[in-house]
């Protein structure tokens, strides 16, 4: 089975930041590809019950879900409470090597451009790569403050139909 390509898998779970938990948030269950369940991006997982207890197969969830580390929960992420995914409408995770990716809920496509997020993303881009995905659109924030737009990498969405333009 292919490794899920739009989430970061880790050998060992990273500790959750003190006093943070998913709570009522299940946004990762909507935005991420879950190969084991043939779940495309930006659709609710059939096992997720948003606002009604979250994952109905939590104890038996697939490895992609088990090993995903939300950047807001991750104790190494260092992001503020404003990045709580249910509030920000974005899920963060670290890229292999430096940088991180932001997956924006397509129902709120401009969330990343609102404050305080946009200025924080710009500051982060000056230090390391920042990739943003909104549906099948992708952006890279460059260290000089410019943006590059394009379709997202072809590998993460390889098994899913593209929307009609």
C-alpha positions, 0 to 999 in steps of 0.5 A: 500500500502506498504511503499517504502522500499529503500527510506527514507520517512519523515513526514515533508520535510527537507529544501533544502540547500541554493543555491542547486536545482535538476537542470538538475539532475534526477538520483533519478528517475532512481535509486529508487524503486517507488512502486506506479508506479511499477517502479523497481530499476535502470530503468528510470521512465516513467514520467521522461524526463532527460535533458528535464524538469525532471518529467512530473507529478511533481505536481501529483507525488506519495508520494514516490517521494514527500517525498524522500529527496536527501542527496545532496539537504538536508540542514542537509546532509553537503556534498560538491558539488562534491556529486551532483548526476548527477556528482557523479553518486550516490544518497545519503539519510539518514537511519532511525537512524544513517548512510546513504545509497549510491545508485550507478548508475549501469552504473558507478559501481566503482564511489563510489571507486573513489576519493574524494568519497571513502575516504569521505565514509570511514571517514563517516563509522568511525562515523556511518553506510554506506550502498552502493547499486549497482544494486542488490549488496550491501556493508556495510562499517565498522568503522574499514575500512573493507567492507562486500559485499552481496546481498541487503536486500530482502525487497526493491526489493521484487516485481522485478525479479532478474538478471540472474547471 
